[in-house]
Amino acid sequence: MAVTRLTIRVRPGAASTRVGGAYGEALAVAVRPRAAEGKATEAALVAVAEALGVRRRDVRLISGAKSRTKVLEVSGSDGLDERVRVLRGRASR
């Protein structure tokens, strides 16, 4: 099982939840919930798991619980790095 470290940049309060595009070196993640009581963080972890095709329990927050920039550890099948590269290249619309 492959394990990948991933930096994401969360934009809480977006009109819709979406994963794609880049914010510097980070993967851009927009989520509907506002940044209160960890709701935006949890929504971002769920969105990343769905976008990468892994279970939510395979996505673990390493750092950035109260920051828009977060570091995640994602466990999954081989090809995870390629899926992340594809998402970074996709513009978030």
N, C-alpha and C positions, 0 to 999 in steps of 0.2 A: 504494500500500500504506500502510495506516494504522499509525502507531506510537503506542503508549500507554504511559505510565509508570504503574506500579501498585505500591502498597505492600501487602505481605502480612504477616500475623502467623502464624508457624508454631508448631504445637503438636506436638513430636516425641513418639514413644512412645504414640500414640493406638491405640485398639483397631482402628480402620480408617482408611483414607485417605479424606478428603472435603474438598471445597472449597465454602464457602458460609457466609454470615453475615458479620457485621462485628465487628471489634475496634477500637473507636474509628472512625477513618477508614480502617483497613486491612481488607483481605479476609482472613477467617479460613481457614487451611489446616491441617488435621490430617493427620499422616502417621504410618505405623507405625514406620519406622526411628527409632532413638534418635539424639540429636545427637552423633555420633562420626564423625570422618574425613569430614565433609561429606555423609554419607549422607542425613540429614534434609533438607538443602538440596536435593540432587539430586532426592529424592523429591517435594519441594514444587514444584520447577520442572516436573517431569513431570506432576504432578497439575494444576497451573495450565494447562499446555498442553492437556491432555486436556479440561479443563472449558471452555476457551475455543475448542476446536476448531481449534487451530493445531499445527504441528509443534514438537517440543521445541527444535529449533534456532532457532525464532522467539522463544524466551523467553530473555532474557539477564539475568543478575544484575548490577545496577549497584552496589549496596552492601548490606552486612549479612551477609557470608559467615559470620561467627561470632556473629551476633545472631539472635534470634527474629523481629525486625522487619527485613524485607528490602525493597529497592526493585528492581523488575524493569522491563525494557523489553520490551514485547511487540509484535511485528510481525505484522500479519494483514490480513484484508480489512476493508472498511468494516463498521461495526456492532459493532466490538470494544468500544467504550465502553458500548454498551447491554448487551452480554453481561456485562460486569463489573458493571454496576448490578444486573442480575438476580441474579447470584451473591451480591452483598453483601446483597440483600434476603432471600435464602434462608437459613433457619436451618440450621445444620450439625447434623444428627442422626446 
